[in-house]
Amino acid sequence: MKTISELEEKDIQAIAEKVVKLLKPYLSQKADRQEDTIFDVPSLCEYLHVTSKWVHERTHLKEIPYYKLSNKKLAFRKRDIDKWLETRRIPAINDFKGKICLVQSA
């Protein structure tokens, strides 16, 4: 058996790939748990840098995804909020570089 200093590059690569393969399920579970964070109104305000008045207005108008709990408190799933934010993304001008935009005349 070779010592660590005698391992060839391909051996090291094979070991690294096996370690990654073994750890991947645990790493993705941790990422999933982080995505399932549940916010209350104050923590959502902190996350979005908005006021509680803004959050209550958006929930009243049903503009933002939320859950109403049995005690009439509001809850927000981070994953839902992130998707909602993505739908409101306005692309930067640089996002259009190299793309052809067809405009249909009226």
Secondary structure as UniProt FT lines:
FT   HELIX           4..6
FT   HELIX           9..35
FT   STRAND          38..39
FT   HELIX           41..48
FT   HELIX           52..60
FT   TURN            61..62
FT   STRAND          67..68
FT   TURN            70..71
FT   STRAND          74..77
FT   HELIX           78..87
FT   HELIX           93..96
FT   TURN            97..98
//
